[in-house]
Amino acid sequence: MDVSISGNVLTVKLDNTSPISTSTSNDNIPALVAFGWDLGNDPLPTMVSWSLKAFDENFDEIYIDDQDGSTGEWEIDPDGKLEGTSLDFIPNNDGASSNVAAALYNPAAELILDSDGQTPHYFTQAVLTMEFDDTPLFSYEQNVSPYVRMQRVGNGTAGSLKLYGVLDEGGGGGGGDPVPEPATFILFGIGLLGLAKISRRKK
């Protein structure tokens, strides 16, 4: 996740670089279904417009947000909440984070997805652009903001995972302080160790 702010415009670039197989399964195809973050503004600025573009199965750029002229699969939760997660903004796959049909996939998964019967498929890099009525301040808080939710992360495409950001480059961050821009986040998952232990027990 790369975040940049220019004036009143916040841009988030997302890359799904998940492996598409594991030592226990060839059909582990992680799907990015939701992501979110807090802003450091108080009160929050008003969102004027937003868009989310990705690549379709032909690797043509396509807008997948719920605005006019877009496909409509992705929306921003109006309450900033999704399955127990409460953040200022949570773009997600049509309000259902278990819906993987219009999720964001690693482009390397193209051949596997061709035969799974679920369409459409979208591929990263995805780019979210949001315009506000005031300059937004992206807020980093450990194990809170930013966050990404994945599905199809386990054996047989079962399982889900929440990932939280760790500031990768540039100073700042921590304690909810606004992060200097541009900022890059590496996303780490809670539950990965648990999945590994379960796998070893089954063996």
Beta strands, then each sheet from edge to edge (+ up, - down):
strand 1: 2-6
strand 2: 9-14
strand 3: 31-36
strand 4: 38-39
strand 5: 47-55
strand 6: 61-63
strand 7: 74-76
strand 8: 81-82
strand 9: 85-86
strand 10: 91-93
strand 11: 104-105
strand 12: 122-132
strand 13: 138-139
strand 14: 147-151
strand 15: 160-167
strand 16: 183-190
sheet 1: 6+ 5- 12+ 2- 1+ 16- 15+ 14- 3+ 11-
sheet 2: 4+ 13-
sheet 3: 7+ 10-
sheet 4: 8+ 9-
end
